[in-house]
């Protein structure tokens, strides 16, 4: 949870995302972290969860 909060705060401060973060965890380890990019990309599918999934590619 701390990683998602940090990601959200950093992106809000940078002005390129809303206050949302997401992490994907596998075997107890964070493998991807994403943040909301809906506004910057003008794309409603770029929420935090989807950007975290995209980081896995």
HTML snippet that shows the backbone in 3Dmol.js (N, CA, C, O; Angstrom):
<script src="https://3Dmol.org/build/3Dmol-min.js"></script>
<div id="view" style="width:600px;height:400px;position:relative"></div>
<script>
const pdb = `
ATOM      1  N   UNK A   1       0.824  -1.191   0.000  1.00  0.00           N
ATOM      2  CA  UNK A   1       0.000   0.000   0.000  1.00  0.00           C
ATOM      3  C   UNK A   1       0.869   1.255   0.000  1.00  0.00           C
ATOM      4  O   UNK A   1       0.512   2.257  -0.620  1.00  0.00           O
ATOM      5  N   UNK A   2       1.994   1.207   0.684  1.00  0.00           N
ATOM      6  CA  UNK A   2       2.871   2.378   0.705  1.00  0.00           C
ATOM      7  C   UNK A   2       3.366   2.730  -0.692  1.00  0.00           C
ATOM      8  O   UNK A   2       3.456   3.907  -1.041  1.00  0.00           O
ATOM      9  N   UNK A   3       3.684   1.726  -1.485  1.00  0.00           N
ATOM     10  CA  UNK A   3       4.178   1.975  -2.844  1.00  0.00           C
ATOM     11  C   UNK A   3       3.120   2.661  -3.694  1.00  0.00           C
ATOM     12  O   UNK A   3       3.439   3.553  -4.480  1.00  0.00           O
ATOM     13  N   UNK A   4       1.867   2.255  -3.546  1.00  0.00           N
ATOM     14  CA  UNK A   4       0.806   2.870  -4.342  1.00  0.00           C
ATOM     15  C   UNK A   4       0.551   4.298  -3.897  1.00  0.00           C
ATOM     16  O   UNK A   4       0.292   5.169  -4.727  1.00  0.00           O
ATOM     17  N   UNK A   5       0.619   4.547  -2.607  1.00  0.00           N
ATOM     18  CA  UNK A   5       0.440   5.908  -2.094  1.00  0.00           C
ATOM     19  C   UNK A   5       1.570   6.810  -2.570  1.00  0.00           C
ATOM     20  O   UNK A   5       1.328   7.941  -2.991  1.00  0.00           O
ATOM     21  N   UNK A   6       2.804   6.314  -2.505  1.00  0.00           N
ATOM     22  CA  UNK A   6       3.952   7.095  -2.984  1.00  0.00           C
ATOM     23  C   UNK A   6       3.800   7.425  -4.459  1.00  0.00           C
ATOM     24  O   UNK A   6       4.005   8.567  -4.869  1.00  0.00           O
ATOM     25  N   UNK A   7       3.441   6.424  -5.259  1.00  0.00           N
ATOM     26  CA  UNK A   7       3.271   6.628  -6.701  1.00  0.00           C
ATOM     27  C   UNK A   7       2.206   7.682  -6.977  1.00  0.00           C
ATOM     28  O   UNK A   7       2.407   8.566  -7.810  1.00  0.00           O
ATOM     29  N   UNK A   8       1.090   7.595  -6.290  1.00  0.00           N
ATOM     30  CA  UNK A   8       0.010   8.565  -6.485  1.00  0.00           C
ATOM     31  C   UNK A   8       0.466   9.967  -6.107  1.00  0.00           C
ATOM     32  O   UNK A   8       0.204  10.918  -6.845  1.00  0.00           O
ATOM     33  N   UNK A   9       1.136  10.111  -4.982  1.00  0.00           N
ATOM     34  CA  UNK A   9       1.580  11.436  -4.520  1.00  0.00           C
ATOM     35  C   UNK A   9       2.600  12.053  -5.466  1.00  0.00           C
ATOM     36  O   UNK A   9       2.529  13.245  -5.765  1.00  0.00           O
ATOM     37  N   UNK A  10       3.543  11.254  -5.935  1.00  0.00           N
ATOM     38  CA  UNK A  10       4.563  11.757  -6.864  1.00  0.00           C
ATOM     39  C   UNK A  10       3.916  12.233  -8.157  1.00  0.00           C
ATOM     40  O   UNK A  10       4.266  13.296  -8.670  1.00  0.00           O
ATOM     41  N   UNK A  11       2.984  11.463  -8.682  1.00  0.00           N
ATOM     42  CA  UNK A  11       2.353  11.821  -9.947  1.00  0.00           C
ATOM     43  C   UNK A  11       1.446  13.038  -9.808  1.00  0.00           C
ATOM     44  O   UNK A  11       1.374  13.858 -10.723  1.00  0.00           O
ATOM     45  N   UNK A  12       0.755  13.168  -8.679  1.00  0.00           N
ATOM     46  CA  UNK A  12      -0.071  14.356  -8.455  1.00  0.00           C
ATOM     47  C   UNK A  12       0.826  15.587  -8.383  1.00  0.00           C
ATOM     48  O   UNK A  12       0.513  16.618  -8.978  1.00  0.00           O
ATOM     49  N   UNK A  13       1.933  15.485  -7.661  1.00  0.00           N
ATOM     50  CA  UNK A  13       2.866  16.614  -7.549  1.00  0.00           C
ATOM     51  C   UNK A  13       3.436  16.999  -8.911  1.00  0.00           C
ATOM     52  O   UNK A  13       3.683  18.176  -9.172  1.00  0.00           O
ATOM     53  N   UNK A  14       3.644  16.011  -9.776  1.00  0.00           N
ATOM     54  CA  UNK A  14       4.167  16.276 -11.116  1.00  0.00           C
ATOM     55  C   UNK A  14       3.093  16.832 -12.047  1.00  0.00           C
ATOM     56  O   UNK A  14       3.398  17.360 -13.116  1.00  0.00           O
ATOM     57  N   UNK A  15       1.831  16.708 -11.628  1.00  0.00           N
ATOM     58  CA  UNK A  15       0.736  17.242 -12.425  1.00  0.00           C
ATOM     59  C   UNK A  15       0.311  16.360 -13.584  1.00  0.00           C
ATOM     60  O   UNK A  15      -0.382  16.820 -14.491  1.00  0.00           O
ATOM     61  N   UNK A  16       0.717  15.099 -13.566  1.00  0.00           N
ATOM     62  CA  UNK A  16       0.348  14.252 -14.698  1.00  0.00           C
ATOM     63  C   UNK A  16      -0.528  13.062 -14.323  1.00  0.00           C
ATOM     64  O   UNK A  16      -0.583  12.072 -15.052  1.00  0.00           O
ATOM     65  N   UNK A  17      -1.201  13.159 -13.205  1.00  0.00           N
ATOM     66  CA  UNK A  17      -2.103  12.072 -12.838  1.00  0.00           C
ATOM     67  C   UNK A  17      -2.986  12.441 -11.670  1.00  0.00           C
ATOM     68  O   UNK A  17      -2.690  13.370 -10.918  1.00  0.00           O
ATOM     69  N   UNK A  18      -4.066  11.712 -11.525  1.00  0.00           N
ATOM     70  CA  UNK A  18      -4.935  11.904 -10.379  1.00  0.00           C
ATOM     71  C   UNK A  18      -4.373  11.168  -9.178  1.00  0.00           C
ATOM     72  O   UNK A  18      -3.346  10.497  -9.291  1.00  0.00           O
ATOM     73  N   UNK A  19      -5.025  11.281  -8.032  1.00  0.00           N
ATOM     74  CA  UNK A  19      -4.503  10.684  -6.803  1.00  0.00           C
ATOM     75  C   UNK A  19      -4.802   9.186  -6.703  1.00  0.00           C
ATOM     76  O   UNK A  19      -5.447   8.736  -5.756  1.00  0.00           O
ATOM     77  N   UNK A  20      -4.330   8.430  -7.679  1.00  0.00           N
ATOM     78  CA  UNK A  20      -4.590   6.995  -7.702  1.00  0.00           C
ATOM     79  C   UNK A  20      -3.316   6.247  -8.070  1.00  0.00           C
ATOM     80  O   UNK A  20      -2.607   6.631  -9.000  1.00  0.00           O
ATOM     81  N   UNK A  21      -3.036   5.195  -7.346  1.00  0.00           N
ATOM     82  CA  UNK A  21      -1.895   4.341  -7.642  1.00  0.00           C
ATOM     83  C   UNK A  21      -2.320   2.892  -7.529  1.00  0.00           C
ATOM     84  O   UNK A  21      -3.294   2.579  -6.844  1.00  0.00           O
ATOM     85  N   UNK A  22      -1.602   2.010  -8.191  1.00  0.00           N
ATOM     86  CA  UNK A  22      -1.903   0.578  -8.129  1.00  0.00           C
ATOM     87  C   UNK A  22      -0.596  -0.197  -8.189  1.00  0.00           C
ATOM     88  O   UNK A  22       0.370   0.233  -8.818  1.00  0.00           O
ATOM     89  N   UNK A  23      -0.582  -1.335  -7.530  1.00  0.00           N
ATOM     90  CA  UNK A  23       0.591  -2.207  -7.560  1.00  0.00           C
ATOM     91  C   UNK A  23       0.148  -3.627  -7.878  1.00  0.00           C
ATOM     92  O   UNK A  23      -0.932  -4.061  -7.477  1.00  0.00           O
ATOM     93  N   UNK A  24       0.988  -4.331  -8.594  1.00  0.00           N
ATOM     94  CA  UNK A  24       0.760  -5.747  -8.856  1.00  0.00           C
ATOM     95  C   UNK A  24       1.811  -6.508  -8.061  1.00  0.00           C
ATOM     96  O   UNK A  24       3.009  -6.246  -8.168  1.00  0.00           O
ATOM     97  N   UNK A  25       1.340  -7.446  -7.270  1.00  0.00           N
ATOM     98  CA  UNK A  25       2.215  -8.208  -6.379  1.00  0.00           C
ATOM     99  C   UNK A  25       2.184  -9.677  -6.776  1.00  0.00           C
ATOM    100  O   UNK A  25       1.118 -10.246  -7.010  1.00  0.00           O
ATOM    101  N   UNK A  26       3.363 -10.280  -6.849  1.00  0.00           N
ATOM    102  CA  UNK A  26       3.468 -11.712  -7.143  1.00  0.00           C
ATOM    103  C   UNK A  26       4.427 -12.329  -6.132  1.00  0.00           C
ATOM    104  O   UNK A  26       5.553 -11.862  -5.958  1.00  0.00           O
ATOM    105  N   UNK A  27       3.975 -13.359  -5.486  1.00  0.00           N
ATOM    106  CA  UNK A  27       4.781 -14.051  -4.480  1.00  0.00           C
ATOM    107  C   UNK A  27       5.304 -13.091  -3.410  1.00  0.00           C
ATOM    108  O   UNK A  27       6.435 -13.222  -2.943  1.00  0.00           O
ATOM    109  N   UNK A  28       4.466 -12.127  -3.031  1.00  0.00           N
ATOM    110  CA  UNK A  28       4.819 -11.193  -1.972  1.00  0.00           C
ATOM    111  C   UNK A  28       5.738 -10.063  -2.386  1.00  0.00           C
ATOM    112  O   UNK A  28       6.163  -9.279  -1.537  1.00  0.00           O
ATOM    113  N   UNK A  29       6.057  -9.957  -3.662  1.00  0.00           N
ATOM    114  CA  UNK A  29       6.941  -8.896  -4.146  1.00  0.00           C
ATOM    115  C   UNK A  29       6.218  -8.037  -5.177  1.00  0.00           C
ATOM    116  O   UNK A  29       5.460  -8.546  -6.003  1.00  0.00           O
ATOM    117  N   UNK A  30       6.458  -6.738  -5.120  1.00  0.00           N
ATOM    118  CA  UNK A  30       5.870  -5.811  -6.092  1.00  0.00           C
ATOM    119  C   UNK A  30       6.589  -5.998  -7.423  1.00  0.00           C
ATOM    120  O   UNK A  30       7.810  -5.861  -7.505  1.00  0.00           O
ATOM    121  N   UNK A  31       5.825  -6.309  -8.457  1.00  0.00           N
ATOM    122  CA  UNK A  31       6.406  -6.500  -9.787  1.00  0.00           C
ATOM    123  C   UNK A  31       6.080  -5.349 -10.734  1.00  0.00           C
ATOM    124  O   UNK A  31       6.727  -5.201 -11.770  1.00  0.00           O
ATOM    125  N   UNK A  32       5.086  -4.534 -10.390  1.00  0.00           N
ATOM    126  CA  UNK A  32       4.739  -3.377 -11.219  1.00  0.00           C
ATOM    127  C   UNK A  32       3.949  -2.376 -10.391  1.00  0.00           C
ATOM    128  O   UNK A  32       3.168  -2.747  -9.516  1.00  0.00           O
ATOM    129  N   UNK A  33       4.168  -1.101 -10.686  1.00  0.00           N
ATOM    130  CA  UNK A  33       3.426  -0.015 -10.042  1.00  0.00           C
ATOM    131  C   UNK A  33       2.957   0.923 -11.142  1.00  0.00           C
ATOM    132  O   UNK A  33       3.713   1.234 -12.062  1.00  0.00           O
ATOM    133  N   UNK A  34       1.721   1.371 -11.051  1.00  0.00           N
ATOM    134  CA  UNK A  34       1.184   2.295 -12.043  1.00  0.00           C
ATOM    135  C   UNK A  34       0.427   3.430 -11.382  1.00  0.00           C
ATOM    136  O   UNK A  34       0.092   3.366 -10.199  1.00  0.00           O
ATOM    137  N   UNK A  35       0.169   4.449 -12.144  1.00  0.00           N
ATOM    138  CA  UNK A  35      -0.596   5.593 -11.644  1.00  0.00           C
ATOM    139  C   UNK A  35      -1.616   6.017 -12.691  1.00  0.00           C
ATOM    140  O   UNK A  35      -1.549   5.603 -13.849  1.00  0.00           O
ATOM    141  N   UNK A  36      -2.543   6.833 -12.274  1.00  0.00           N
ATOM    142  CA  UNK A  36      -3.609   7.311 -13.147  1.00  0.00           C
ATOM    143  C   UNK A  36      -3.031   8.221 -14.217  1.00  0.00           C
ATOM    144  O   UNK A  36      -2.330   9.184 -13.907  1.00  0.00           O
ATOM    145  N   UNK A  37      -3.324   7.919 -15.476  1.00  0.00           N
ATOM    146  CA  UNK A  37      -2.873   8.738 -16.599  1.00  0.00           C
ATOM    147  C   UNK A  37      -4.033   9.125 -17.505  1.00  0.00           C
ATOM    148  O   UNK A  37      -3.839   9.443 -18.678  1.00  0.00           O
ATOM    149  N   UNK A  38      -5.240   9.097 -16.950  1.00  0.00           N
ATOM    150  CA  UNK A  38      -6.440   9.401 -17.726  1.00  0.00           C
ATOM    151  C   UNK A  38      -6.371  10.807 -18.315  1.00  0.00           C
ATOM    152  O   UNK A  38      -6.630  10.990 -19.504  1.00  0.00           O
ATOM    153  N   UNK A  39      -6.029  11.790 -17.508  1.00  0.00           N
ATOM    154  CA  UNK A  39      -6.034  13.176 -17.982  1.00  0.00           C
ATOM    155  C   UNK A  39      -4.890  13.463 -18.947  1.00  0.00           C
ATOM    156  O   UNK A  39      -5.098  14.118 -19.968  1.00  0.00           O
ATOM    157  N   UNK A  40      -3.704  12.992 -18.645  1.00  0.00           N
ATOM    158  CA  UNK A  40      -2.548  13.281 -19.496  1.00  0.00           C
ATOM    159  C   UNK A  40      -2.684  12.637 -20.874  1.00  0.00           C
ATOM    160  O   UNK A  40      -2.260  13.210 -21.878  1.00  0.00           O
ATOM    161  N   UNK A  41      -3.279  11.437 -20.918  1.00  0.00           N
ATOM    162  CA  UNK A  41      -3.445  10.732 -22.192  1.00  0.00           C
ATOM    163  C   UNK A  41      -4.805  10.965 -22.835  1.00  0.00           C
ATOM    164  O   UNK A  41      -5.051  10.522 -23.957  1.00  0.00           O
ATOM    165  N   UNK A  42      -5.682  11.656 -22.131  1.00  0.00           N
ATOM    166  CA  UNK A  42      -7.058  11.867 -22.579  1.00  0.00           C
ATOM    167  C   UNK A  42      -7.660  10.520 -23.002  1.00  0.00           C
ATOM    168  O   UNK A  42      -8.208  10.370 -24.094  1.00  0.00           O
ATOM    169  N   UNK A  43      -7.536   9.557 -22.098  1.00  0.00           N
ATOM    170  CA  UNK A  43      -7.972   8.187 -22.371  1.00  0.00           C
ATOM    171  C   UNK A  43      -8.522   7.575 -21.083  1.00  0.00           C
ATOM    172  O   UNK A  43      -7.764   7.322 -20.147  1.00  0.00           O
ATOM    173  N   UNK A  44      -9.822   7.338 -21.029  1.00  0.00           N
ATOM    174  CA  UNK A  44     -10.426   6.824 -19.800  1.00  0.00           C
ATOM    175  C   UNK A  44      -9.977   5.414 -19.422  1.00  0.00           C
ATOM    176  O   UNK A  44     -10.269   4.949 -18.321  1.00  0.00           O
ATOM    177  N   UNK A  45      -9.272   4.730 -20.321  1.00  0.00           N
ATOM    178  CA  UNK A  45      -8.792   3.388 -19.983  1.00  0.00           C
ATOM    179  C   UNK A  45      -7.418   3.405 -19.315  1.00  0.00           C
ATOM    180  O   UNK A  45      -6.896   2.349 -18.959  1.00  0.00           O
ATOM    181  N   UNK A  46      -6.836   4.567 -19.142  1.00  0.00           N
ATOM    182  CA  UNK A  46      -5.494   4.674 -18.556  1.00  0.00           C
ATOM    183  C   UNK A  46      -5.549   4.895 -17.045  1.00  0.00           C
ATOM    184  O   UNK A  46      -4.874   5.774 -16.508  1.00  0.00           O
ATOM    185  N   UNK A  47      -6.360   4.086 -16.372  1.00  0.00           N
ATOM    186  CA  UNK A  47      -6.406   4.213 -14.919  1.00  0.00           C
ATOM    187  C   UNK A  47      -5.174   3.539 -14.313  1.00  0.00           C
ATOM    188  O   UNK A  47      -4.390   2.912 -15.025  1.00  0.00           O
ATOM    189  N   UNK A  48      -5.012   3.670 -13.015  1.00  0.00           N
ATOM    190  CA  UNK A  48      -3.813   3.168 -12.340  1.00  0.00           C
ATOM    191  C   UNK A  48      -3.609   1.676 -12.549  1.00  0.00           C
ATOM    192  O   UNK A  48      -2.488   1.221 -12.776  1.00  0.00           O
ATOM    193  N   UNK A  49      -4.689   0.921 -12.471  1.00  0.00           N
ATOM    194  CA  UNK A  49      -4.573  -0.528 -12.629  1.00  0.00           C
ATOM    195  C   UNK A  49      -4.100  -0.910 -14.031  1.00  0.00           C
ATOM    196  O   UNK A  49      -3.254  -1.790 -14.189  1.00  0.00           O
ATOM    197  N   UNK A  50      -4.640  -0.255 -15.027  1.00  0.00           N
ATOM    198  CA  UNK A  50      -4.258  -0.575 -16.407  1.00  0.00           C
ATOM    199  C   UNK A  50      -2.820  -0.154 -16.696  1.00  0.00           C
ATOM    200  O   UNK A  50      -2.114  -0.845 -17.431  1.00  0.00           O
ATOM    201  N   UNK A  51      -2.374   0.971 -16.129  1.00  0.00           N
ATOM    202  CA  UNK A  51      -0.982   1.363 -16.362  1.00  0.00           C
ATOM    203  C   UNK A  51      -0.027   0.416 -15.641  1.00  0.00           C
ATOM    204  O   UNK A  51       1.073   0.161 -16.133  1.00  0.00           O
ATOM    205  N   UNK A  52      -0.426  -0.106 -14.493  1.00  0.00           N
ATOM    206  CA  UNK A  52       0.407  -1.101 -13.802  1.00  0.00           C
ATOM    207  C   UNK A  52       0.523  -2.367 -14.647  1.00  0.00           C
ATOM    208  O   UNK A  52       1.608  -2.934 -14.776  1.00  0.00           O
ATOM    209  N   UNK A  53      -0.586  -2.806 -15.218  1.00  0.00           N
ATOM    210  CA  UNK A  53      -0.563  -3.986 -16.085  1.00  0.00           C
ATOM    211  C   UNK A  53       0.330  -3.731 -17.299  1.00  0.00           C
ATOM    212  O   UNK A  53       1.082  -4.614 -17.713  1.00  0.00           O
ATOM    213  N   UNK A  54       0.249  -2.538 -17.865  1.00  0.00           N
ATOM    214  CA  UNK A  54       1.068  -2.202 -19.032  1.00  0.00           C
ATOM    215  C   UNK A  54       2.559  -2.239 -18.694  1.00  0.00           C
ATOM    216  O   UNK A  54       3.379  -2.535 -19.563  1.00  0.00           O
ATOM    217  N   UNK A  55       2.916  -1.944 -17.451  1.00  0.00           N
ATOM    218  CA  UNK A  55       4.321  -1.971 -17.037  1.00  0.00           C
ATOM    219  C   UNK A  55       4.890  -3.391 -17.073  1.00  0.00           C
ATOM    220  O   UNK A  55       6.107  -3.567 -17.128  1.00  0.00           O
ATOM    221  N   UNK A  56       4.034  -4.388 -17.042  1.00  0.00           N
ATOM    222  CA  UNK A  56       4.494  -5.776 -17.074  1.00  0.00           C
ATOM    223  C   UNK A  56       4.936  -6.220 -18.460  1.00  0.00           C
ATOM    224  O   UNK A  56       5.625  -7.231 -18.595  1.00  0.00           O
ATOM    225  N   UNK A  57       4.555  -5.488 -19.473  1.00  0.00           N
ATOM    226  CA  UNK A  57       4.867  -5.886 -20.853  1.00  0.00           C
ATOM    227  C   UNK A  57       6.293  -5.595 -21.198  1.00  0.00           C
ATOM    228  O   UNK A  57       6.725  -5.866 -22.318  1.00  0.00           O
TER     229      UNK A  57
END
`;
const viewer = $3Dmol.createViewer("view");
viewer.addModel(pdb, "pdb");
viewer.setStyle({}, {cartoon: {color: "spectrum"}});
viewer.zoomTo();
viewer.render();
</script>
